[in-house]
Amino acid sequence: MSESSTPPQAAAKATRLIPLTKWNDHHDWPPIGGLRHLVFNAKENGFERCIRRVGRRVLIDEAAFFAWVDEQNAGDLS
């Protein structure tokens, strides 16, 4: 009679958090300088949902980043 339930942590969509300084080890674009510009202006450009801060470390949520890029390009499609 025991039901297997998924813990809330596992139910959440798994994503990879990449330190800003290591981004180019995983992806060629954007360069570190471009990412820093996005982080610096995050409140104006909506990029703040892609950022996770742990102390002084800035982590980029990989899945949120590519979703943000898709949203930025959605307005350009006709």
mmCIF file of the N, C-alpha and C atoms, coordinates in Angstrom:
data_MODEL
# 
_entry.id   MODEL 
# 
loop_
_atom_site.group_PDB 
_atom_site.id 
_atom_site.type_symbol 
_atom_site.label_atom_id 
_atom_site.label_alt_id 
_atom_site.label_comp_id 
_atom_site.label_asym_id 
_atom_site.label_entity_id 
_atom_site.label_seq_id 
_atom_site.pdbx_PDB_ins_code 
_atom_site.Cartn_x 
_atom_site.Cartn_y 
_atom_site.Cartn_z 
_atom_site.occupancy 
_atom_site.B_iso_or_equiv 
_atom_site.pdbx_formal_charge 
_atom_site.auth_seq_id 
_atom_site.auth_comp_id 
_atom_site.auth_asym_id 
_atom_site.auth_atom_id 
_atom_site.pdbx_PDB_model_num 
ATOM 1   N N  . MET A 1 1  ? 0.794  -1.200 0.000   1.00 0.00 ? 1  MET A N  1 
ATOM 2   C CA . MET A 1 1  ? 0.000  0.000  0.000   1.00 0.00 ? 1  MET A CA 1 
ATOM 3   C C  . MET A 1 1  ? 0.837  1.265  0.000   1.00 0.00 ? 1  MET A C  1 
ATOM 4   N N  . SER A 1 2  ? 2.099  1.127  -0.105  1.00 0.00 ? 2  SER A N  1 
ATOM 5   C CA . SER A 1 2  ? 2.942  2.324  -0.130  1.00 0.00 ? 2  SER A CA 1 
ATOM 6   C C  . SER A 1 2  ? 3.042  2.856  -1.554  1.00 0.00 ? 2  SER A C  1 
ATOM 7   N N  . GLU A 1 3  ? 2.811  4.133  -1.674  1.00 0.00 ? 3  GLU A N  1 
ATOM 8   C CA . GLU A 1 3  ? 2.930  4.788  -2.967  1.00 0.00 ? 3  GLU A CA 1 
ATOM 9   C C  . GLU A 1 3  ? 4.286  5.443  -3.055  1.00 0.00 ? 3  GLU A C  1 
ATOM 10  N N  . SER A 1 4  ? 4.901  5.312  -4.210  1.00 0.00 ? 4  SER A N  1 
ATOM 11  C CA . SER A 1 4  ? 6.193  5.986  -4.374  1.00 0.00 ? 4  SER A CA 1 
ATOM 12  C C  . SER A 1 4  ? 5.923  7.421  -4.791  1.00 0.00 ? 4  SER A C  1 
ATOM 13  N N  . SER A 1 5  ? 6.401  8.317  -4.003  1.00 0.00 ? 5  SER A N  1 
ATOM 14  C CA . SER A 1 5  ? 6.227  9.738  -4.323  1.00 0.00 ? 5  SER A CA 1 
ATOM 15  C C  . SER A 1 5  ? 7.589  10.345 -4.612  1.00 0.00 ? 5  SER A C  1 
ATOM 16  N N  . THR A 1 6  ? 7.585  11.246 -5.539  1.00 0.00 ? 6  THR A N  1 
ATOM 17  C CA . THR A 1 6  ? 8.810  11.922 -5.925  1.00 0.00 ? 6  THR A CA 1 
ATOM 18  C C  . THR A 1 6  ? 9.049  13.092 -4.990  1.00 0.00 ? 6  THR A C  1 
ATOM 19  N N  . PRO A 1 7  ? 10.271 13.188 -4.436  1.00 0.00 ? 7  PRO A N  1 
ATOM 20  C CA . PRO A 1 7  ? 10.548 14.338 -3.573  1.00 0.00 ? 7  PRO A CA 1 
ATOM 21  C C  . PRO A 1 7  ? 10.440 15.651 -4.361  1.00 0.00 ? 7  PRO A C  1 
ATOM 22  N N  . PRO A 1 8  ? 10.078 16.743 -3.713  1.00 0.00 ? 8  PRO A N  1 
ATOM 23  C CA . PRO A 1 8  ? 9.919  18.017 -4.413  1.00 0.00 ? 8  PRO A CA 1 
ATOM 24  C C  . PRO A 1 8  ? 11.185 18.455 -5.152  1.00 0.00 ? 8  PRO A C  1 
ATOM 25  N N  . GLN A 1 9  ? 12.363 18.141 -4.615  1.00 0.00 ? 9  GLN A N  1 
ATOM 26  C CA . GLN A 1 9  ? 13.600 18.548 -5.265  1.00 0.00 ? 9  GLN A CA 1 
ATOM 27  C C  . GLN A 1 9  ? 13.761 17.834 -6.604  1.00 0.00 ? 9  GLN A C  1 
ATOM 28  N N  . ALA A 1 10 ? 13.416 16.560 -6.659  1.00 0.00 ? 10 ALA A N  1 
ATOM 29  C CA . ALA A 1 10 ? 13.559 15.799 -7.893  1.00 0.00 ? 10 ALA A CA 1 
ATOM 30  C C  . ALA A 1 10 ? 12.485 16.166 -8.904  1.00 0.00 ? 10 ALA A C  1 
ATOM 31  N N  . ALA A 1 11 ? 11.351 16.638 -8.411  1.00 0.00 ? 11 ALA A N  1 
ATOM 32  C CA . ALA A 1 11 ? 10.268 17.015 -9.307  1.00 0.00 ? 11 ALA A CA 1 
ATOM 33  C C  . ALA A 1 11 ? 10.602 18.289 -10.069 1.00 0.00 ? 11 ALA A C  1 
ATOM 34  N N  . ALA A 1 12 ? 11.409 19.129 -9.477  1.00 0.00 ? 12 ALA A N  1 
ATOM 35  C CA . ALA A 1 12 ? 11.801 20.368 -10.140 1.00 0.00 ? 12 ALA A CA 1 
ATOM 36  C C  . ALA A 1 12 ? 12.673 20.048 -11.343 1.00 0.00 ? 12 ALA A C  1 
ATOM 37  N N  . LYS A 1 13 ? 12.567 20.870 -12.360 1.00 0.00 ? 13 LYS A N  1 
ATOM 38  C CA . LYS A 1 13 ? 13.343 20.665 -13.570 1.00 0.00 ? 13 LYS A CA 1 
ATOM 39  C C  . LYS A 1 13 ? 14.826 20.825 -13.260 1.00 0.00 ? 13 LYS A C  1 
ATOM 40  N N  . ALA A 1 14 ? 15.590 19.814 -13.587 1.00 0.00 ? 14 ALA A N  1 
ATOM 41  C CA . ALA A 1 14 ? 17.029 19.859 -13.328 1.00 0.00 ? 14 ALA A CA 1 
ATOM 42  C C  . ALA A 1 14 ? 17.689 20.818 -14.314 1.00 0.00 ? 14 ALA A C  1 
ATOM 43  N N  . THR A 1 15 ? 18.578 21.614 -13.821 1.00 0.00 ? 15 THR A N  1 
ATOM 44  C CA . THR A 1 15 ? 19.302 22.551 -14.659 1.00 0.00 ? 15 THR A CA 1 
ATOM 45  C C  . THR A 1 15 ? 20.747 22.618 -14.193 1.00 0.00 ? 15 THR A C  1 
ATOM 46  N N  . ARG A 1 16 ? 21.590 23.099 -15.051 1.00 0.00 ? 16 ARG A N  1 
ATOM 47  C CA . ARG A 1 16 ? 23.003 23.210 -14.700 1.00 0.00 ? 16 ARG A CA 1 
ATOM 48  C C  . ARG A 1 16 ? 23.308 24.666 -14.382 1.00 0.00 ? 16 ARG A C  1 
ATOM 49  N N  . LEU A 1 17 ? 23.966 24.891 -13.256 1.00 0.00 ? 17 LEU A N  1 
ATOM 50  C CA . LEU A 1 17 ? 24.414 26.228 -12.868 1.00 0.00 ? 17 LEU A CA 1 
ATOM 51  C C  . LEU A 1 17 ? 25.894 26.321 -13.180 1.00 0.00 ? 17 LEU A C  1 
ATOM 52  N N  . ILE A 1 18 ? 26.249 27.249 -14.054 1.00 0.00 ? 18 ILE A N  1 
ATOM 53  C CA . ILE A 1 18 ? 27.627 27.400 -14.507 1.00 0.00 ? 18 ILE A CA 1 
ATOM 54  C C  . ILE A 1 18 ? 28.178 28.709 -13.966 1.00 0.00 ? 18 ILE A C  1 
ATOM 55  N N  . PRO A 1 19 ? 29.351 28.672 -13.295 1.00 0.00 ? 19 PRO A N  1 
ATOM 56  C CA . PRO A 1 19 ? 29.967 29.926 -12.854 1.00 0.00 ? 19 PRO A CA 1 
ATOM 57  C C  . PRO A 1 19 ? 30.229 30.830 -14.060 1.00 0.00 ? 19 PRO A C  1 
ATOM 58  N N  . LEU A 1 20 ? 29.973 32.108 -13.906 1.00 0.00 ? 20 LEU A N  1 
ATOM 59  C CA . LEU A 1 20 ? 30.146 33.044 -15.010 1.00 0.00 ? 20 LEU A CA 1 
ATOM 60  C C  . LEU A 1 20 ? 31.538 32.927 -15.623 1.00 0.00 ? 20 LEU A C  1 
ATOM 61  N N  . THR A 1 21 ? 32.561 32.793 -14.798 1.00 0.00 ? 21 THR A N  1 
ATOM 62  C CA . THR A 1 21 ? 33.931 32.744 -15.314 1.00 0.00 ? 21 THR A CA 1 
ATOM 63  C C  . THR A 1 21 ? 34.247 31.454 -16.058 1.00 0.00 ? 21 THR A C  1 
ATOM 64  N N  . LYS A 1 22 ? 33.407 30.423 -15.892 1.00 0.00 ? 22 LYS A N  1 
ATOM 65  C CA . LYS A 1 22 ? 33.622 29.135 -16.568 1.00 0.00 ? 22 LYS A CA 1 
ATOM 66  C C  . LYS A 1 22 ? 32.662 28.921 -17.740 1.00 0.00 ? 22 LYS A C  1 
ATOM 67  N N  . TRP A 1 23 ? 31.841 29.914 -18.049 1.00 0.00 ? 23 TRP A N  1 
ATOM 68  C CA . TRP A 1 23 ? 30.834 29.772 -19.102 1.00 0.00 ? 23 TRP A CA 1 
ATOM 69  C C  . TRP A 1 23 ? 31.461 29.323 -20.418 1.00 0.00 ? 23 TRP A C  1 
ATOM 70  N N  . ASN A 1 24 ? 32.573 29.918 -20.808 1.00 0.00 ? 24 ASN A N  1 
ATOM 71  C CA . ASN A 1 24 ? 33.182 29.591 -22.093 1.00 0.00 ? 24 ASN A CA 1 
ATOM 72  C C  . ASN A 1 24 ? 33.844 28.216 -22.124 1.00 0.00 ? 24 ASN A C  1 
ATOM 73  N N  . ASP A 1 25 ? 33.940 27.537 -20.993 1.00 0.00 ? 25 ASP A N  1 
ATOM 74  C CA . ASP A 1 25 ? 34.368 26.139 -20.993 1.00 0.00 ? 25 ASP A CA 1 
ATOM 75  C C  . ASP A 1 25 ? 33.248 25.245 -21.518 1.00 0.00 ? 25 ASP A C  1 
ATOM 76  N N  . HIS A 1 26 ? 32.007 25.746 -21.468 1.00 0.00 ? 26 HIS A N  1 
ATOM 77  C CA . HIS A 1 26 ? 30.843 24.964 -21.872 1.00 0.00 ? 26 HIS A CA 1 
ATOM 78  C C  . HIS A 1 26 ? 30.211 25.478 -23.163 1.00 0.00 ? 26 HIS A C  1 
ATOM 79  N N  . HIS A 1 27 ? 30.282 26.790 -23.398 1.00 0.00 ? 27 HIS A N  1 
ATOM 80  C CA . HIS A 1 27 ? 29.630 27.403 -24.556 1.00 0.00 ? 27 HIS A CA 1 
ATOM 81  C C  . HIS A 1 27 ? 30.552 28.463 -25.147 1.00 0.00 ? 27 HIS A C  1 
ATOM 82  N N  . ASP A 1 28 ? 30.531 28.577 -26.479 1.00 0.00 ? 28 ASP A N  1 
ATOM 83  C CA . ASP A 1 28 ? 31.361 29.576 -27.157 1.00 0.00 ? 28 ASP A CA 1 
ATOM 84  C C  . ASP A 1 28 ? 30.763 30.974 -27.098 1.00 0.00 ? 28 ASP A C  1 
ATOM 85  N N  . TRP A 1 29 ? 29.447 31.052 -27.029 1.00 0.00 ? 29 TRP A N  1 
ATOM 86  C CA . TRP A 1 29 ? 28.767 32.329 -27.054 1.00 0.00 ? 29 TRP A CA 1 
ATOM 87  C C  . TRP A 1 29 ? 27.877 32.448 -25.832 1.00 0.00 ? 29 TRP A C  1 
ATOM 88  N N  . PRO A 1 30 ? 27.726 33.580 -25.263 1.00 0.00 ? 30 PRO A N  1 
ATOM 89  C CA . PRO A 1 30 ? 28.447 34.834 -25.451 1.00 0.00 ? 30 PRO A CA 1 
ATOM 90  C C  . PRO A 1 30 ? 29.777 34.814 -24.705 1.00 0.00 ? 30 PRO A C  1 
ATOM 91  N N  . PRO A 1 31 ? 30.696 35.674 -25.105 1.00 0.00 ? 31 PRO A N  1 
ATOM 92  C CA . PRO A 1 31 ? 31.959 35.753 -24.369 1.00 0.00 ? 31 PRO A CA 1 
ATOM 93  C C  . PRO A 1 31 ? 31.734 36.278 -22.948 1.00 0.00 ? 31 PRO A C  1 
ATOM 94  N N  . ILE A 1 32 ? 32.726 36.108 -22.111 1.00 0.00 ? 32 ILE A N  1 
ATOM 95  C CA . ILE A 1 32 ? 32.620 36.514 -20.694 1.00 0.00 ? 32 ILE A CA 1 
ATOM 96  C C  . ILE A 1 32 ? 32.255 37.994 -20.561 1.00 0.00 ? 32 ILE A C  1 
ATOM 97  N N  . GLY A 1 33 ? 32.867 38.839 -21.373 1.00 0.00 ? 33 GLY A N  1 
ATOM 98  C CA . GLY A 1 33 ? 32.558 40.270 -21.311 1.00 0.00 ? 33 GLY A CA 1 
ATOM 99  C C  . GLY A 1 33 ? 31.099 40.556 -21.617 1.00 0.00 ? 33 GLY A C  1 
ATOM 100 N N  . GLY A 1 34 ? 30.536 39.837 -22.567 1.00 0.00 ? 34 GLY A N  1 
ATOM 101 C CA . GLY A 1 34 ? 29.124 39.995 -22.902 1.00 0.00 ? 34 GLY A CA 1 
ATOM 102 C C  . GLY A 1 34 ? 28.227 39.541 -21.764 1.00 0.00 ? 34 GLY A C  1 
ATOM 103 N N  . LEU A 1 35 ? 28.595 38.440 -21.127 1.00 0.00 ? 35 LEU A N  1 
ATOM 104 C CA . LEU A 1 35 ? 27.820 37.959 -19.977 1.00 0.00 ? 35 LEU A CA 1 
ATOM 105 C C  . LEU A 1 35 ? 27.877 38.952 -18.822 1.00 0.00 ? 35 LEU A C  1 
ATOM 106 N N  . ARG A 1 36 ? 29.055 39.503 -18.586 1.00 0.00 ? 36 ARG A N  1 
ATOM 107 C CA . ARG A 1 36 ? 29.184 40.490 -17.499 1.00 0.00 ? 36 ARG A CA 1 
ATOM 108 C C  . ARG A 1 36 ? 28.316 41.715 -17.767 1.00 0.00 ? 36 ARG A C  1 
ATOM 109 N N  . HIS A 1 37 ? 28.234 42.105 -19.029 1.00 0.00 ? 37 HIS A N  1 
ATOM 110 C CA . HIS A 1 37 ? 27.372 43.228 -19.401 1.00 0.00 ? 37 HIS A CA 1 
ATOM 111 C C  . HIS A 1 37 ? 25.909 42.884 -19.100 1.00 0.00 ? 37 HIS A C  1 
ATOM 112 N N  . LEU A 1 38 ? 25.493 41.662 -19.460 1.00 0.00 ? 38 LEU A N  1 
ATOM 113 C CA . LEU A 1 38 ? 24.125 41.230 -19.181 1.00 0.00 ? 38 LEU A CA 1 
ATOM 114 C C  . LEU A 1 38 ? 23.841 41.207 -17.683 1.00 0.00 ? 38 LEU A C  1 
ATOM 115 N N  . VAL A 1 39 ? 24.797 40.714 -16.894 1.00 0.00 ? 39 VAL A N  1 
ATOM 116 C CA . VAL A 1 39 ? 24.627 40.647 -15.441 1.00 0.00 ? 39 VAL A CA 1 
ATOM 117 C C  . VAL A 1 39 ? 24.561 42.053 -14.843 1.00 0.00 ? 39 VAL A C  1 
ATOM 118 N N  . PHE A 1 40 ? 25.425 42.943 -15.307 1.00 0.00 ? 40 PHE A N  1 
ATOM 119 C CA . PHE A 1 40 ? 25.462 44.306 -14.779 1.00 0.00 ? 40 PHE A CA 1 
ATOM 120 C C  . PHE A 1 40 ? 24.139 45.028 -15.026 1.00 0.00 ? 40 PHE A C  1 
ATOM 121 N N  . ASN A 1 41 ? 23.528 44.766 -16.178 1.00 0.00 ? 41 ASN A N  1 
ATOM 122 C CA . ASN A 1 41 ? 22.273 45.425 -16.557 1.00 0.00 ? 41 ASN A CA 1 
ATOM 123 C C  . ASN A 1 41 ? 21.074 44.495 -16.406 1.00 0.00 ? 41 ASN A C  1 
ATOM 124 N N  . ALA A 1 42 ? 21.154 43.523 -15.525 1.00 0.00 ? 42 ALA A N  1 
ATOM 125 C CA . ALA A 1 42 ? 20.140 42.476 -15.413 1.00 0.00 ? 42 ALA A CA 1 
ATOM 126 C C  . ALA A 1 42 ? 18.744 43.002 -15.090 1.00 0.00 ? 42 ALA A C  1 
ATOM 127 N N  . LYS A 1 43 ? 18.638 44.033 -14.282 1.00 0.00 ? 43 LYS A N  1 
ATOM 128 C CA . LYS A 1 43 ? 17.309 44.543 -13.923 1.00 0.00 ? 43 LYS A CA 1 
ATOM 129 C C  . LYS A 1 43 ? 16.637 45.219 -15.112 1.00 0.00 ? 43 LYS A C  1 
ATOM 130 N N  . GLU A 1 44 ? 17.403 45.832 -15.989 1.00 0.00 ? 44 GLU A N  1 
ATOM 131 C CA . GLU A 1 44 ? 16.832 46.522 -17.144 1.00 0.00 ? 44 GLU A CA 1 
ATOM 132 C C  . GLU A 1 44 ? 16.497 45.561 -18.280 1.00 0.00 ? 44 GLU A C  1 
ATOM 133 N N  . ASN A 1 45 ? 17.278 44.481 -18.450 1.00 0.00 ? 45 ASN A N  1 
ATOM 134 C CA . ASN A 1 45 ? 17.088 43.609 -19.603 1.00 0.00 ? 45 ASN A CA 1 
ATOM 135 C C  . ASN A 1 45 ? 16.384 42.293 -19.278 1.00 0.00 ? 45 ASN A C  1 
ATOM 136 N N  . GLY A 1 46 ? 15.990 42.071 -18.026 1.00 0.00 ? 46 GLY A N  1 
ATOM 137 C CA . GLY A 1 46 ? 15.283 40.856 -17.644 1.00 0.00 ? 46 GLY A CA 1 
ATOM 138 C C  . GLY A 1 46 ? 16.171 39.648 -17.435 1.00 0.00 ? 46 GLY A C  1 
ATOM 139 N N  . PHE A 1 47 ? 17.478 39.849 -17.439 1.00 0.00 ? 47 PHE A N  1 
ATOM 140 C CA . PHE A 1 47 ? 18.423 38.742 -17.310 1.00 0.00 ? 47 PHE A CA 1 
ATOM 141 C C  . PHE A 1 47 ? 18.548 38.245 -15.874 1.00 0.00 ? 47 PHE A C  1 
ATOM 142 N N  . GLU A 1 48 ? 17.967 38.974 -14.919 1.00 0.00 ? 48 GLU A N  1 
ATOM 143 C CA . GLU A 1 48 ? 18.112 38.608 -13.502 1.00 0.00 ? 48 GLU A CA 1 
ATOM 144 C C  . GLU A 1 48 ? 17.544 37.224 -13.194 1.00 0.00 ? 48 GLU A C  1 
ATOM 145 N N  . ARG A 1 49 ? 16.589 36.742 -13.997 1.00 0.00 ? 49 ARG A N  1 
ATOM 146 C CA . ARG A 1 49 ? 16.055 35.400 -13.733 1.00 0.00 ? 49 ARG A CA 1 
ATOM 147 C C  . ARG A 1 49 ? 17.019 34.294 -14.146 1.00 0.00 ? 49 ARG A C  1 
ATOM 148 N N  . CYS A 1 50 ? 18.086 34.620 -14.853 1.00 0.00 ? 50 CYS A N  1 
ATOM 149 C CA . CYS A 1 50 ? 19.094 33.640 -15.265 1.00 0.00 ? 50 CYS A CA 1 
ATOM 150 C C  . CYS A 1 50 ? 20.250 33.567 -14.271 1.00 0.00 ? 50 CYS A C  1 
ATOM 151 N N  . ILE A 1 51 ? 20.268 34.474 -13.301 1.00 0.00 ? 51 ILE A N  1 
ATOM 152 C CA . ILE A 1 51 ? 21.408 34.605 -12.383 1.00 0.00 ? 51 ILE A CA 1 
ATOM 153 C C  . ILE A 1 51 ? 21.072 34.001 -11.038 1.00 0.00 ? 51 ILE A C  1 
ATOM 154 N N  . ARG A 1 52 ? 22.015 33.267 -10.495 1.00 0.00 ? 52 ARG A N  1 
ATOM 155 C CA . ARG A 1 52 ? 21.940 32.783 -9.112  1.00 0.00 ? 52 ARG A CA 1 
ATOM 156 C C  . ARG A 1 52 ? 23.208 33.264 -8.430  1.00 0.00 ? 52 ARG A C  1 
ATOM 157 N N  . ARG A 1 53 ? 23.077 33.882 -7.287  1.00 0.00 ? 53 ARG A N  1 
ATOM 158 C CA . ARG A 1 53 ? 24.242 34.371 -6.554  1.00 0.00 ? 53 ARG A CA 1 
ATOM 159 C C  . ARG A 1 53 ? 24.418 33.555 -5.291  1.00 0.00 ? 53 ARG A C  1 
ATOM 160 N N  . VAL A 1 54 ? 25.648 33.096 -5.073  1.00 0.00 ? 54 VAL A N  1 
ATOM 161 C CA . VAL A 1 54 ? 26.013 32.364 -3.859  1.00 0.00 ? 54 VAL A CA 1 
ATOM 162 C C  . VAL A 1 54 ? 27.230 33.086 -3.307  1.00 0.00 ? 54 VAL A C  1 
ATOM 163 N N  . GLY A 1 55 ? 27.014 33.892 -2.283  1.00 0.00 ? 55 GLY A N  1 
ATOM 164 C CA . GLY A 1 55 ? 28.101 34.733 -1.792  1.00 0.00 ? 55 GLY A CA 1 
ATOM 165 C C  . GLY A 1 55 ? 28.491 35.714 -2.889  1.00 0.00 ? 55 GLY A C  1 
ATOM 166 N N  . ARG A 1 56 ? 29.768 35.720 -3.232  1.00 0.00 ? 56 ARG A N  1 
ATOM 167 C CA . ARG A 1 56 ? 30.241 36.594 -4.299  1.00 0.00 ? 56 ARG A CA 1 
ATOM 168 C C  . ARG A 1 56 ? 30.245 35.913 -5.658  1.00 0.00 ? 56 ARG A C  1 
ATOM 169 N N  . ARG A 1 57 ? 29.970 34.624 -5.657  1.00 0.00 ? 57 ARG A N  1 
ATOM 170 C CA . ARG A 1 57 ? 29.989 33.856 -6.903  1.00 0.00 ? 57 ARG A CA 1 
ATOM 171 C C  . ARG A 1 57 ? 28.708 34.099 -7.690  1.00 0.00 ? 57 ARG A C  1 
ATOM 172 N N  . VAL A 1 58 ? 28.862 34.308 -8.993  1.00 0.00 ? 58 VAL A N  1 
ATOM 173 C CA . VAL A 1 58 ? 27.724 34.511 -9.887  1.00 0.00 ? 58 VAL A CA 1 
ATOM 174 C C  . VAL A 1 58 ? 27.603 33.271 -10.757 1.00 0.00 ? 58 VAL A C  1 
ATOM 175 N N  . LEU A 1 59 ? 26.440 32.612 -10.659 1.00 0.00 ? 59 LEU A N  1 
ATOM 176 C CA . LEU A 1 59 ? 26.182 31.405 -11.430 1.00 0.00 ? 59 LEU A CA 1 
ATOM 177 C C  . LEU A 1 59 ? 25.107 31.712 -12.471 1.00 0.00 ? 59 LEU A C  1 
ATOM 178 N N  . ILE A 1 60 ? 25.259 31.127 -13.649 1.00 0.00 ? 60 ILE A N  1 
ATOM 179 C CA . ILE A 1 60 ? 24.283 31.303 -14.710 1.00 0.00 ? 60 ILE A CA 1 
ATOM 180 C C  . ILE A 1 60 ? 23.480 30.016 -14.836 1.00 0.00 ? 60 ILE A C  1 
ATOM 181 N N  . ASP A 1 61 ? 22.173 30.133 -14.752 1.00 0.00 ? 61 ASP A N  1 
ATOM 182 C CA . ASP A 1 61 ? 21.274 28.995 -14.941 1.00 0.00 ? 61 ASP A CA 1 
ATOM 183 C C  . ASP A 1 61 ? 21.197 28.750 -16.453 1.00 0.00 ? 61 ASP A C  1 
ATOM 184 N N  . GLU A 1 62 ? 21.764 27.635 -16.879 1.00 0.00 ? 62 GLU A N  1 
ATOM 185 C CA . GLU A 1 62 ? 21.903 27.354 -18.310 1.00 0.00 ? 62 GLU A CA 1 
ATOM 186 C C  . GLU A 1 62 ? 20.548 27.283 -19.018 1.00 0.00 ? 62 GLU A C  1 
ATOM 187 N N  . ALA A 1 63 ? 19.589 26.568 -18.452 1.00 0.00 ? 63 ALA A N  1 
ATOM 188 C CA . ALA A 1 63 ? 18.270 26.434 -19.080 1.00 0.00 ? 63 ALA A CA 1 
ATOM 189 C C  . ALA A 1 63 ? 17.561 27.788 -19.140 1.00 0.00 ? 63 ALA A C  1 
ATOM 190 N N  . ALA A 1 64 ? 17.641 28.568 -18.069 1.00 0.00 ? 64 ALA A N  1 
ATOM 191 C CA . ALA A 1 64 ? 17.003 29.891 -18.043 1.00 0.00 ? 64 ALA A CA 1 
ATOM 192 C C  . ALA A 1 64 ? 17.666 30.832 -19.047 1.00 0.00 ? 64 ALA A C  1 
ATOM 193 N N  . PHE A 1 65 ? 18.987 30.701 -19.224 1.00 0.00 ? 65 PHE A N  1 
ATOM 194 C CA . PHE A 1 65 ? 19.696 31.547 -20.189 1.00 0.00 ? 65 PHE A CA 1 
ATOM 195 C C  . PHE A 1 65 ? 19.168 31.315 -21.597 1.00 0.00 ? 65 PHE A C  1 
ATOM 196 N N  . PHE A 1 66 ? 19.068 30.045 -22.005 1.00 0.00 ? 66 PHE A N  1 
ATOM 197 C CA . PHE A 1 66 ? 18.618 29.764 -23.367 1.00 0.00 ? 66 PHE A CA 1 
ATOM 198 C C  . PHE A 1 66 ? 17.134 30.083 -23.547 1.00 0.00 ? 66 PHE A C  1 
ATOM 199 N N  . ALA A 1 67 ? 16.324 29.956 -22.496 1.00 0.00 ? 67 ALA A N  1 
ATOM 200 C CA . ALA A 1 67 ? 14.928 30.391 -22.563 1.00 0.00 ? 67 ALA A CA 1 
ATOM 201 C C  . ALA A 1 67 ? 14.868 31.912 -22.729 1.00 0.00 ? 67 ALA A C  1 
ATOM 202 N N  . TRP A 1 68 ? 15.743 32.638 -22.020 1.00 0.00 ? 68 TRP A N  1 
ATOM 203 C CA . TRP A 1 68 ? 15.799 34.096 -22.133 1.00 0.00 ? 68 TRP A CA 1 
ATOM 204 C C  . TRP A 1 68 ? 16.197 34.507 -23.556 1.00 0.00 ? 68 TRP A C  1 
ATOM 205 N N  . VAL A 1 69 ? 17.177 33.807 -24.134 1.00 0.00 ? 69 VAL A N  1 
ATOM 206 C CA . VAL A 1 69 ? 17.604 34.098 -25.516 1.00 0.00 ? 69 VAL A CA 1 
ATOM 207 C C  . VAL A 1 69 ? 16.440 33.881 -26.473 1.00 0.00 ? 69 VAL A C  1 
ATOM 208 N N  . ASP A 1 70 ? 15.713 32.781 -26.301 1.00 0.00 ? 70 ASP A N  1 
ATOM 209 C CA . ASP A 1 70 ? 14.554 32.513 -27.170 1.00 0.00 ? 70 ASP A CA 1 
ATOM 210 C C  . ASP A 1 70 ? 13.508 33.608 -27.049 1.00 0.00 ? 70 ASP A C  1 
ATOM 211 N N  . GLU A 1 71 ? 13.272 34.108 -25.845 1.00 0.00 ? 71 GLU A N  1 
ATOM 212 C CA . GLU A 1 71 ? 12.305 35.191 -25.654 1.00 0.00 ? 71 GLU A CA 1 
ATOM 213 C C  . GLU A 1 71 ? 12.775 36.475 -26.329 1.00 0.00 ? 71 GLU A C  1 
ATOM 214 N N  . GLN A 1 72 ? 14.065 36.743 -26.263 1.00 0.00 ? 72 GLN A N  1 
ATOM 215 C CA . GLN A 1 72 ? 14.591 37.955 -26.912 1.00 0.00 ? 72 GLN A CA 1 
ATOM 216 C C  . GLN A 1 72 ? 14.419 37.893 -28.419 1.00 0.00 ? 72 GLN A C  1 
ATOM 217 N N  . ASN A 1 73 ? 14.540 36.701 -28.976 1.00 0.00 ? 73 ASN A N  1 
ATOM 218 C CA . ASN A 1 73 ? 14.407 36.526 -30.414 1.00 0.00 ? 73 ASN A CA 1 
ATOM 219 C C  . ASN A 1 73 ? 12.964 36.379 -30.865 1.00 0.00 ? 73 ASN A C  1 
ATOM 220 N N  . ALA A 1 74 ? 12.045 36.091 -29.960 1.00 0.00 ? 74 ALA A N  1 
ATOM 221 C CA . ALA A 1 74 ? 10.645 35.873 -30.315 1.00 0.00 ? 74 ALA A CA 1 
ATOM 222 C C  . ALA A 1 74 ? 10.030 37.124 -30.950 1.00 0.00 ? 74 ALA A C  1 
ATOM 223 N N  . GLY A 1 75 ? 10.413 38.289 -30.522 1.00 0.00 ? 75 GLY A N  1 
ATOM 224 C CA . GLY A 1 75 ? 9.879  39.527 -31.072 1.00 0.00 ? 75 GLY A CA 1 
ATOM 225 C C  . GLY A 1 75 ? 10.400 39.836 -32.466 1.00 0.00 ? 75 GLY A C  1 
ATOM 226 N N  . ASP A 1 76 ? 11.535 39.256 -32.852 1.00 0.00 ? 76 ASP A N  1 
ATOM 227 C CA . ASP A 1 76 ? 12.132 39.524 -34.152 1.00 0.00 ? 76 ASP A CA 1 
ATOM 228 C C  . ASP A 1 76 ? 11.525 38.687 -35.260 1.00 0.00 ? 76 ASP A C  1 
ATOM 229 N N  . LEU A 1 77 ? 10.866 37.580 -34.924 1.00 0.00 ? 77 LEU A N  1 
ATOM 230 C CA . LEU A 1 77 ? 10.301 36.696 -35.943 1.00 0.00 ? 77 LEU A CA 1 
ATOM 231 C C  . LEU A 1 77 ? 9.020  37.291 -36.489 1.00 0.00 ? 77 LEU A C  1 
ATOM 232 N N  . SER A 1 78 ? 8.848  37.169 -37.784 1.00 0.00 ? 78 SER A N  1 
ATOM 233 C CA . SER A 1 78 ? 7.634  37.716 -38.412 1.00 0.00 ? 78 SER A CA 1 
ATOM 234 C C  . SER A 1 78 ? 6.656  36.620 -38.745 1.00 0.00 ? 78 SER A C  1 
# 
